[in-house]
Amino acid sequence: MCKYCLECDWQISTADGYTEKEVSEKAIEHFVETGHTVDSLRLPPPAVVIEN
């Protein structure tokens, strides 16, 4: 999951090691502090290599 601001360069993602809960909490904090609109994007699951 990736959350990003529509008004500045702020963004946070589970790809950066945060949990989905942390990403959501940080997005809410950014909105409360700035009043900026935050949107989200679901990241595709990581690729899994299966070896026989």
All heavy atoms as TSV, in Angstrom:
chain	resi	resn	atom	element	x	y	z
A	1	MET	N	N	0.846	-1.169	0.000
A	1	MET	CA	C	0.000	0.000	0.000
A	1	MET	C	C	0.892	1.233	0.000
A	1	MET	O	O	1.880	1.292	0.706
A	1	MET	CB	C	-0.900	0.006	1.244
A	1	MET	CG	C	-1.630	1.316	1.427
A	1	MET	SD	S	-2.533	1.456	2.976
A	1	MET	CE	C	-3.711	0.164	2.785
A	2	CYS	N	N	0.503	2.191	-0.803
A	2	CYS	CA	C	1.221	3.460	-0.888
A	2	CYS	C	C	0.213	4.580	-0.681
A	2	CYS	O	O	-0.855	4.582	-1.286
A	2	CYS	CB	C	1.887	3.586	-2.253
A	2	CYS	SG	S	2.709	5.170	-2.502
A	3	LYS	N	N	0.534	5.502	0.178
A	3	LYS	CA	C	-0.298	6.694	0.377
A	3	LYS	C	C	0.563	7.885	-0.017
A	3	LYS	O	O	1.752	7.931	0.282
A	3	LYS	CB	C	-0.734	6.804	1.829
A	3	LYS	CG	C	-1.558	5.617	2.284
A	3	LYS	CD	C	-2.844	6.041	2.889
A	3	LYS	CE	C	-3.621	4.818	3.357
A	3	LYS	NZ	N	-4.985	4.843	2.958
A	4	TYR	N	N	-0.072	8.842	-0.709
A	4	TYR	CA	C	0.675	9.993	-1.187
A	4	TYR	C	C	-0.209	11.234	-1.146
A	4	TYR	O	O	-1.429	11.159	-1.199
A	4	TYR	CB	C	1.207	9.748	-2.596
A	4	TYR	CG	C	0.111	9.436	-3.596
A	4	TYR	CD1	C	-0.431	10.436	-4.376
A	4	TYR	CD2	C	-0.384	8.140	-3.734
A	4	TYR	CE1	C	-1.442	10.157	-5.281
A	4	TYR	CE2	C	-1.392	7.852	-4.629
A	4	TYR	CZ	C	-1.915	8.869	-5.409
A	4	TYR	OH	O	-2.925	8.597	-6.296
A	5	CYS	N	N	0.439	12.376	-1.046
A	5	CYS	CA	C	-0.241	13.650	-0.953
A	5	CYS	C	C	-0.479	14.204	-2.350
A	5	CYS	O	O	0.404	14.140	-3.208
A	5	CYS	CB	C	0.598	14.631	-0.140
A	5	CYS	SG	S	-0.209	16.230	0.076
A	6	LEU	N	N	-1.680	14.737	-2.580
A	6	LEU	CA	C	-2.008	15.333	-3.870
A	6	LEU	C	C	-1.528	16.778	-3.971
A	6	LEU	O	O	-1.625	17.389	-5.029
A	6	LEU	CB	C	-3.522	15.279	-4.096
A	6	LEU	CG	C	-4.134	13.884	-4.158
A	6	LEU	CD1	C	-5.655	13.976	-4.299
A	6	LEU	CD2	C	-3.539	13.078	-5.302
A	7	GLU	N	N	-0.976	17.306	-2.871
A	7	GLU	CA	C	-0.596	18.715	-2.855
A	7	GLU	C	C	0.890	18.972	-2.614
A	7	GLU	O	O	1.363	20.078	-2.838
A	7	GLU	CB	C	-1.432	19.440	-1.808
A	7	GLU	CG	C	-2.927	19.320	-2.113
A	7	GLU	CD	C	-3.805	19.932	-1.054
A	7	GLU	OE1	O	-3.486	21.053	-0.604
A	7	GLU	OE2	O	-4.795	19.286	-0.661
A	8	CYS	N	N	1.616	17.963	-2.149
A	8	CYS	CA	C	3.062	18.112	-1.949
A	8	CYS	C	C	3.735	16.773	-2.245
A	8	CYS	O	O	3.088	15.837	-2.694
A	8	CYS	CB	C	3.381	18.605	-0.530
A	8	CYS	SG	S	3.085	17.421	0.794
A	9	ASP	N	N	5.016	16.660	-1.993
A	9	ASP	CA	C	5.771	15.449	-2.342
A	9	ASP	C	C	5.745	14.376	-1.258
A	9	ASP	O	O	6.479	13.397	-1.343
A	9	ASP	CB	C	7.231	15.813	-2.636
A	9	ASP	CG	C	7.364	16.612	-3.917
A	9	ASP	OD1	O	6.517	16.431	-4.820
A	9	ASP	OD2	O	8.299	17.423	-4.016
A	10	TRP	N	N	4.916	14.522	-0.232
A	10	TRP	CA	C	4.854	13.548	0.863
A	10	TRP	C	C	4.304	12.215	0.364
A	10	TRP	O	O	3.348	12.166	-0.411
A	10	TRP	CB	C	3.968	14.086	1.980
A	10	TRP	CG	C	3.866	13.162	3.144
A	10	TRP	CD1	C	4.682	13.145	4.237
A	10	TRP	CD2	C	2.922	12.109	3.342
A	10	TRP	NE1	N	4.295	12.147	5.097
A	10	TRP	CE2	C	3.210	11.491	4.569
A	10	TRP	CE3	C	1.863	11.611	2.592
A	10	TRP	CZ2	C	2.488	10.424	5.070
A	10	TRP	CZ3	C	1.136	10.541	3.091
A	10	TRP	CH2	C	1.450	9.960	4.317
A	11	GLN	N	N	4.941	11.127	0.810
A	11	GLN	CA	C	4.432	9.789	0.513
A	11	GLN	C	C	5.004	8.791	1.507
A	11	GLN	O	O	6.035	9.035	2.118
A	11	GLN	CB	C	4.758	9.356	-0.913
A	11	GLN	CG	C	6.233	9.245	-1.213
A	11	GLN	CD	C	6.485	8.829	-2.655
A	11	GLN	OE1	O	5.568	8.415	-3.352
A	11	GLN	NE2	N	7.710	8.950	-3.097
A	12	ILE	N	N	4.311	7.671	1.651
A	12	ILE	CA	C	4.754	6.590	2.537
A	12	ILE	C	C	4.228	5.287	1.958
A	12	ILE	O	O	3.175	5.262	1.328
A	12	ILE	CB	C	4.279	6.817	3.985
A	12	ILE	CG1	C	4.935	5.825	4.934
A	12	ILE	CG2	C	2.780	6.781	4.071
A	12	ILE	CD1	C	4.752	6.182	6.402
A	13	SER	N	N	4.970	4.210	2.168
A	13	SER	CA	C	4.591	2.954	1.538
A	13	SER	C	C	4.991	1.759	2.398
A	13	SER	O	O	5.964	1.821	3.159
A	13	SER	CB	C	5.297	2.852	0.178
A	13	SER	OG	O	5.120	1.592	-0.392
A	14	THR	N	N	4.249	0.671	2.235
A	14	THR	CA	C	4.632	-0.577	2.894
A	14	THR	C	C	5.925	-1.114	2.289
A	14	THR	O	O	6.630	-1.879	2.933
A	14	THR	CB	C	3.520	-1.634	2.774
A	14	THR	OG1	O	3.158	-1.785	1.404
A	14	THR	CG2	C	2.299	-1.255	3.592
A	15	ALA	N	N	6.252	-0.691	1.073
A	15	ALA	CA	C	7.509	-1.104	0.444
A	15	ALA	C	C	8.714	-0.530	1.186
A	15	ALA	O	O	9.836	-1.009	1.029
A	15	ALA	CB	C	7.541	-0.676	-1.021
A	16	ASP	N	N	8.484	0.488	2.012
A	16	ASP	CA	C	9.551	1.105	2.808
A	16	ASP	C	C	9.705	0.454	4.170
A	16	ASP	O	O	10.443	0.934	5.014
A	16	ASP	CB	C	9.278	2.598	2.991
A	16	ASP	CG	C	9.247	3.347	1.670
A	16	ASP	OD1	O	9.983	2.964	0.739
A	16	ASP	OD2	O	8.476	4.322	1.573
A	17	GLY	N	N	8.956	-0.651	4.404
A	17	GLY	CA	C	9.084	-1.384	5.654
A	17	GLY	C	C	8.016	-1.058	6.691
A	17	GLY	O	O	8.063	-1.580	7.798
A	18	TYR	N	N	7.084	-0.197	6.376
A	18	TYR	CA	C	5.998	0.130	7.299
A	18	TYR	C	C	4.862	-0.880	7.145
A	18	TYR	O	O	4.657	-1.426	6.067
A	18	TYR	CB	C	5.442	1.528	7.014
A	18	TYR	CG	C	6.416	2.636	7.262
A	18	TYR	CD1	C	7.117	3.225	6.217
A	18	TYR	CD2	C	6.648	3.114	8.547
A	18	TYR	CE1	C	8.019	4.253	6.434
A	18	TYR	CE2	C	7.545	4.150	8.782
A	18	TYR	CZ	C	8.226	4.714	7.721
A	18	TYR	OH	O	9.115	5.730	7.949
A	19	THR	N	N	4.102	-1.085	8.212
A	19	THR	CA	C	2.917	-1.929	8.121
A	19	THR	C	C	1.788	-1.095	7.512
A	19	THR	O	O	1.871	0.139	7.466
A	19	THR	CB	C	2.477	-2.431	9.509
A	19	THR	OG1	O	2.062	-1.294	10.282
A	19	THR	CG2	C	3.586	-3.196	10.218
A	20	GLU	N	N	0.716	-1.765	7.064
A	20	GLU	CA	C	-0.430	-1.036	6.511
A	20	GLU	C	C	-1.034	-0.111	7.565
A	20	GLU	O	O	-1.457	0.996	7.245
A	20	GLU	CB	C	-1.477	-2.002	5.963
A	20	GLU	CG	C	-1.051	-2.640	4.666
A	20	GLU	CD	C	-2.186	-3.356	3.941
A	20	GLU	OE1	O	-3.362	-3.156	4.294
A	20	GLU	OE2	O	-1.873	-4.100	3.008
A	21	LYS	N	N	-1.060	-0.552	8.816
A	21	LYS	CA	C	-1.580	0.280	9.901
A	21	LYS	C	C	-0.736	1.540	10.067
A	21	LYS	O	O	-1.272	2.646	10.205
A	21	LYS	CB	C	-1.611	-0.523	11.201
A	21	LYS	CG	C	-2.150	0.264	12.367
A	21	LYS	CD	C	-2.150	-0.541	13.655
A	21	LYS	CE	C	-2.645	0.336	14.782
A	21	LYS	NZ	N	-2.452	-0.229	16.089
A	22	GLU	N	N	0.594	1.390	10.052
A	22	GLU	CA	C	1.480	2.543	10.186
A	22	GLU	C	C	1.314	3.516	9.025
A	22	GLU	O	O	1.303	4.736	9.224
A	22	GLU	CB	C	2.936	2.087	10.273
A	22	GLU	CG	C	3.282	1.367	11.555
A	22	GLU	CD	C	4.657	0.728	11.529
A	22	GLU	OE1	O	5.093	0.256	10.453
A	22	GLU	OE2	O	5.300	0.694	12.602
A	23	VAL	N	N	1.183	2.982	7.815
A	23	VAL	CA	C	0.990	3.827	6.639
A	23	VAL	C	C	-0.289	4.649	6.789
A	23	VAL	O	O	-0.291	5.861	6.550
A	23	VAL	CB	C	0.957	2.973	5.349
A	23	VAL	CG1	C	0.493	3.784	4.154
A	23	VAL	CG2	C	2.336	2.369	5.066
A	24	SER	N	N	-1.365	4.011	7.208
A	24	SER	CA	C	-2.636	4.711	7.389
A	24	SER	C	C	-2.539	5.767	8.484
A	24	SER	O	O	-3.038	6.886	8.328
A	24	SER	CB	C	-3.743	3.713	7.722
A	24	SER	OG	O	-3.986	2.878	6.614
A	25	GLU	N	N	-1.904	5.420	9.595
A	25	GLU	CA	C	-1.755	6.376	10.688
A	25	GLU	C	C	-0.946	7.590	10.254
A	25	GLU	O	O	-1.298	8.734	10.572
A	25	GLU	CB	C	-1.099	5.709	11.893
A	25	GLU	CG	C	-2.007	4.715	12.599
A	25	GLU	CD	C	-1.299	3.905	13.672
A	25	GLU	OE1	O	-0.046	3.912	13.736
A	25	GLU	OE2	O	-2.009	3.238	14.455
A	26	LYS	N	N	0.148	7.367	9.533
A	26	LYS	CA	C	0.995	8.472	9.063
A	26	LYS	C	C	0.243	9.351	8.071
A	26	LYS	O	O	0.415	10.574	8.057
A	26	LYS	CB	C	2.275	7.940	8.413
A	26	LYS	CG	C	3.163	7.162	9.354
A	26	LYS	CD	C	3.893	8.077	10.303
A	26	LYS	CE	C	4.891	7.275	11.118
A	26	LYS	NZ	N	5.523	8.068	12.160
A	27	ALA	N	N	-0.594	8.739	7.226
A	27	ALA	CA	C	-1.384	9.512	6.268
A	27	ALA	C	C	-2.380	10.414	6.993
A	27	ALA	O	O	-2.558	11.582	6.623
A	27	ALA	CB	C	-2.104	8.574	5.305
A	28	ILE	N	N	-3.013	9.880	8.028
A	28	ILE	CA	C	-3.951	10.683	8.815
A	28	ILE	C	C	-3.213	11.827	9.495
A	28	ILE	O	O	-3.679	12.973	9.494
A	28	ILE	CB	C	-4.691	9.805	9.841
A	28	ILE	CG1	C	-5.623	8.837	9.106
A	28	ILE	CG2	C	-5.461	10.666	10.842
A	28	ILE	CD1	C	-6.188	7.727	9.972
A	29	GLU	N	N	-2.040	11.544	10.050
A	29	GLU	CA	C	-1.232	12.586	10.687
A	29	GLU	C	C	-0.883	13.687	9.687
A	29	GLU	O	O	-0.949	14.874	10.014
A	29	GLU	CB	C	0.050	11.991	11.268
A	29	GLU	CG	C	-0.160	11.149	12.497
A	29	GLU	CD	C	1.122	10.448	12.955
A	29	GLU	OE1	O	2.223	10.765	12.436
A	29	GLU	OE2	O	1.020	9.572	13.828
A	30	HIS	N	N	-0.498	13.302	8.469
A	30	HIS	CA	C	-0.139	14.290	7.447
A	30	HIS	C	C	-1.350	15.175	7.131
A	30	HIS	O	O	-1.223	16.403	7.054
A	30	HIS	CB	C	0.367	13.604	6.170
A	30	HIS	CG	C	0.756	14.579	5.097
A	30	HIS	ND1	N	1.883	15.350	5.186
A	30	HIS	CD2	C	0.141	14.921	3.934
A	30	HIS	CE1	C	1.951	16.131	4.121
A	30	HIS	NE2	N	0.895	15.879	3.340
A	31	PHE	N	N	-2.525	14.567	6.986
A	31	PHE	CA	C	-3.736	15.335	6.708
A	31	PHE	C	C	-4.054	16.304	7.848
A	31	PHE	O	O	-4.352	17.479	7.620
A	31	PHE	CB	C	-4.928	14.402	6.473
A	31	PHE	CG	C	-6.235	15.135	6.415
A	31	PHE	CD1	C	-6.587	15.868	5.296
A	31	PHE	CD2	C	-7.096	15.110	7.497
A	31	PHE	CE1	C	-7.781	16.574	5.251
A	31	PHE	CE2	C	-8.299	15.799	7.455
A	31	PHE	CZ	C	-8.634	16.536	6.333
A	32	VAL	N	N	-3.988	15.812	9.083
A	32	VAL	CA	C	-4.323	16.652	10.239
A	32	VAL	C	C	-3.350	17.829	10.351
A	32	VAL	O	O	-3.749	18.964	10.616
A	32	VAL	CB	C	-4.338	15.816	11.538
A	32	VAL	CG1	C	-4.429	16.691	12.772
A	32	VAL	CG2	C	-5.497	14.823	11.504
A	33	GLU	N	N	-2.063	17.559	10.111
A	33	GLU	CA	C	-1.046	18.611	10.248
A	33	GLU	C	C	-1.102	19.637	9.125
A	33	GLU	O	O	-0.816	20.813	9.344
A	33	GLU	CB	C	0.348	17.983	10.297
A	33	GLU	CG	C	0.617	17.198	11.561
A	33	GLU	CD	C	1.946	16.445	11.531
A	33	GLU	OE1	O	2.687	16.560	10.539
A	33	GLU	OE2	O	2.206	15.724	12.506
A	34	THR	N	N	-1.437	19.204	7.900
A	34	THR	CA	C	-1.330	20.088	6.737
A	34	THR	C	C	-2.668	20.457	6.101
A	34	THR	O	O	-2.750	21.460	5.401
A	34	THR	CB	C	-0.467	19.433	5.642
A	34	THR	OG1	O	-1.141	18.260	5.164
A	34	THR	CG2	C	0.917	19.087	6.145
A	35	GLY	N	N	-3.692	19.604	6.282
A	35	GLY	CA	C	-4.953	19.809	5.594
A	35	GLY	C	C	-4.910	19.344	4.155
A	35	GLY	O	O	-5.867	19.521	3.405
A	36	HIS	N	N	-3.790	18.735	3.761
A	36	HIS	CA	C	-3.623	18.250	2.386
A	36	HIS	C	C	-4.431	16.980	2.149
A	36	HIS	O	O	-4.622	16.170	3.053
A	36	HIS	CB	C	-2.158	17.940	2.090
A	36	HIS	CG	C	-1.283	19.143	2.025
A	36	HIS	ND1	N	0.077	19.052	1.850
A	36	HIS	CD2	C	-1.561	20.475	2.104
A	36	HIS	CE1	C	0.600	20.263	1.829
A	36	HIS	NE2	N	-0.373	21.147	1.986
A	37	THR	N	N	-4.864	16.787	0.913
A	37	THR	CA	C	-5.600	15.588	0.526
A	37	THR	C	C	-4.621	14.449	0.283
A	37	THR	O	O	-3.638	14.608	-0.439
A	37	THR	CB	C	-6.409	15.847	-0.754
A	37	THR	OG1	O	-7.278	16.947	-0.502
A	37	THR	CG2	C	-7.212	14.631	-1.158
A	38	VAL	N	N	-4.895	13.296	0.876
A	38	VAL	CA	C	-4.049	12.114	0.725
A	38	VAL	C	C	-4.836	11.044	-0.024
A	38	VAL	O	O	-6.001	10.804	0.272
A	38	VAL	CB	C	-3.582	11.581	2.102
A	38	VAL	CG1	C	-2.767	10.309	1.951
A	38	VAL	CG2	C	-2.779	12.642	2.835
A	39	ASP	N	N	-4.204	10.426	-1.005
A	39	ASP	CA	C	-4.824	9.351	-1.763
A	39	ASP	C	C	-3.988	8.095	-1.562
A	39	ASP	O	O	-2.880	8.149	-1.032
A	39	ASP	CB	C	-4.893	9.719	-3.239
A	39	ASP	CG	C	-5.964	8.949	-3.999
A	39	ASP	OD1	O	-6.587	8.047	-3.411
A	39	ASP	OD2	O	-6.180	9.254	-5.179
A	40	SER	N	N	-4.508	6.949	-1.997
A	40	SER	CA	C	-3.769	5.706	-1.811
A	40	SER	C	C	-3.744	4.900	-3.089
A	40	SER	O	O	-4.572	5.071	-3.983
A	40	SER	CB	C	-4.367	4.876	-0.677
A	40	SER	OG	O	-5.688	4.519	-0.985
A	41	LEU	N	N	-2.775	4.018	-3.133
A	41	LEU	CA	C	-2.571	3.137	-4.268
A	41	LEU	C	C	-2.193	1.776	-3.722
A	41	LEU	O	O	-1.309	1.662	-2.869
A	41	LEU	CB	C	-1.435	3.683	-5.146
A	41	LEU	CG	C	-0.971	2.860	-6.328
A	41	LEU	CD1	C	-2.071	2.821	-7.389
A	41	LEU	CD2	C	0.278	3.475	-6.929
A	42	ARG	N	N	-2.880	0.742	-4.163
A	42	ARG	CA	C	-2.546	-0.626	-3.740
A	42	ARG	C	C	-1.362	-1.098	-4.567
A	42	ARG	O	O	-1.401	-1.079	-5.793
A	42	ARG	CB	C	-3.701	-1.542	-4.063
A	42	ARG	CG	C	-4.597	-2.072	-3.092
A	42	ARG	CD	C	-4.187	-2.857	-1.943
A	42	ARG	NE	N	-5.201	-2.627	-0.923
A	42	ARG	CZ	C	-4.963	-2.739	0.333
A	42	ARG	NH1	N	-3.802	-3.112	0.761
A	42	ARG	NH2	N	-5.891	-2.499	1.199
A	43	LEU	N	N	-0.322	-1.513	-3.901
A	43	LEU	CA	C	0.851	-2.038	-4.597
A	43	LEU	C	C	0.597	-3.498	-4.972
A	43	LEU	O	O	-0.059	-4.221	-4.234
A	43	LEU	CB	C	2.087	-1.947	-3.710
A	43	LEU	CG	C	2.511	-0.550	-3.285
A	43	LEU	CD1	C	3.693	-0.638	-2.326
A	43	LEU	CD2	C	2.876	0.291	-4.480
A	44	PRO	N	N	1.128	-3.926	-6.113
A	44	PRO	CA	C	0.987	-5.346	-6.448
A	44	PRO	C	C	1.778	-6.196	-5.463
A	44	PRO	O	O	2.758	-5.732	-4.880
A	44	PRO	CB	C	1.579	-5.446	-7.855
A	44	PRO	CG	C	2.467	-4.267	-7.993
A	44	PRO	CD	C	1.904	-3.195	-7.090
A	45	PRO	N	N	1.372	-7.430	-5.277
A	45	PRO	CA	C	2.132	-8.300	-4.369
A	45	PRO	C	C	3.531	-8.539	-4.927
A	45	PRO	O	O	3.734	-8.481	-6.145
A	45	PRO	CB	C	1.318	-9.581	-4.321
A	45	PRO	CG	C	0.468	-9.560	-5.533
A	45	PRO	CD	C	0.258	-8.121	-5.899
A	46	PRO	N	N	4.485	-8.793	-4.070
A	46	PRO	CA	C	5.845	-9.047	-4.551
A	46	PRO	C	C	5.876	-10.310	-5.415
A	46	PRO	O	O	5.135	-11.267	-5.195
A	46	PRO	CB	C	6.670	-9.232	-3.281
A	46	PRO	CG	C	5.695	-9.411	-2.187
A	46	PRO	CD	C	4.382	-8.882	-2.626
A	47	ALA	N	N	6.755	-10.279	-6.397
A	47	ALA	CA	C	6.919	-11.441	-7.278
A	47	ALA	C	C	7.543	-12.592	-6.492
A	47	ALA	O	O	8.459	-12.406	-5.702
A	47	ALA	CB	C	7.796	-11.091	-8.453
A	48	VAL	N	N	7.040	-13.771	-6.723
A	48	VAL	CA	C	7.550	-14.978	-6.049
A	48	VAL	C	C	8.118	-15.885	-7.116
A	48	VAL	O	O	7.447	-16.230	-8.084
A	48	VAL	CB	C	6.435	-15.696	-5.262
A	48	VAL	CG1	C	6.962	-16.968	-4.641
A	48	VAL	CG2	C	5.846	-14.774	-4.212
A	49	VAL	N	N	9.364	-16.280	-6.936
A	49	VAL	CA	C	10.006	-17.189	-7.876
A	49	VAL	C	C	9.876	-18.604	-7.326
A	49	VAL	O	O	10.307	-18.891	-6.213
A	49	VAL	CB	C	11.491	-16.823	-8.076
A	49	VAL	CG1	C	12.159	-17.809	-9.009
A	49	VAL	CG2	C	11.612	-15.391	-8.581
A	50	ILE	N	N	9.281	-19.476	-8.102
A	50	ILE	CA	C	9.110	-20.870	-7.706
A	50	ILE	C	C	10.079	-21.722	-8.513
A	50	ILE	O	O	10.049	-21.705	-9.740
A	50	ILE	CB	C	7.666	-21.356	-7.942
A	50	ILE	CG1	C	6.717	-20.500	-7.125
A	50	ILE	CG2	C	7.534	-22.844	-7.607
A	50	ILE	CD1	C	5.255	-20.792	-7.384
A	51	GLU	N	N	10.926	-22.409	-7.810
A	51	GLU	CA	C	11.895	-23.284	-8.480
A	51	GLU	C	C	11.501	-24.737	-8.261
A	51	GLU	O	O	11.150	-25.127	-7.161
A	51	GLU	CB	C	13.289	-23.028	-7.931
A	51	GLU	CG	C	13.797	-21.630	-8.200
A	51	GLU	CD	C	15.206	-21.421	-7.645
A	51	GLU	OE1	O	15.907	-22.411	-7.389
A	51	GLU	OE2	O	15.566	-20.258	-7.468
A	52	ASN	N	N	11.556	-25.507	-9.316
A	52	ASN	CA	C	11.217	-26.931	-9.224
A	52	ASN	C	C	12.442	-27.756	-8.925
A	52	ASN	O	O	13.480	-27.612	-9.317
A	52	ASN	CB	C	10.571	-27.419	-10.513
A	52	ASN	CG	C	9.201	-26.796	-10.675
A	52	ASN	OD1	O	8.568	-26.463	-9.680
A	52	ASN	ND2	N	8.755	-26.643	-11.882
